[in-house]
Amino acid sequence: ENCVFISDGSADWLLRVDVVSGQADTIWLPARPMPEMTESDEAELERIRRIAAGMGIRAGSESVKPTAPIKWEDMIVDPDGYVWLMPWRPPSRRDAEVFAWIIHPRFGLTDSVAVRSFPRGFLRNGGHVAMKYDRGIGTSYLVKYAPAIQQDN
């Protein structure tokens, strides 16, 4: 209830900090192999670098080159305290189903679940909202998803 979770996005661990007691420990995650990039992925990243360079950002230069690959792209904690991680995916796999990792907050047990889109927020009925990006119109929007399992009330 009083914990925050921290990740640098590249290591196979989460730092769990109890904000009341000030104690911290590490939750170790299974190693995650990085997906292979395709030629179209490399071309898309080069297009993004050109756009950034046009705005004065030197993306991909040695001065801003990351020292470790990003394995986790997003993280959210659900109402039950489970930590959801969205694995990094190359551009060619952005529209594919997401296999989110769900981590037990106390024991660090990890499970993987397929979701249509990674949650940005959870709803009281067990559903979630997710952010979608439409390249055709250049706009992001929220989509509401029903619960994966309907519960009897």
Secondary structure, DSSP 8 states (H G I E B T S, - for coil): --EEEE--SSSSEEEEEETTT--EEEEE----------HHHHHHHHHHHHHHHHTT--TTSTTT--SS---EEEEEE-TTS-EEEEE---GGGTTS-EEEEEE-TTT--EEEEEESS--SEE-TTS-EEEEEEETTTTEEEEEEE--SS----
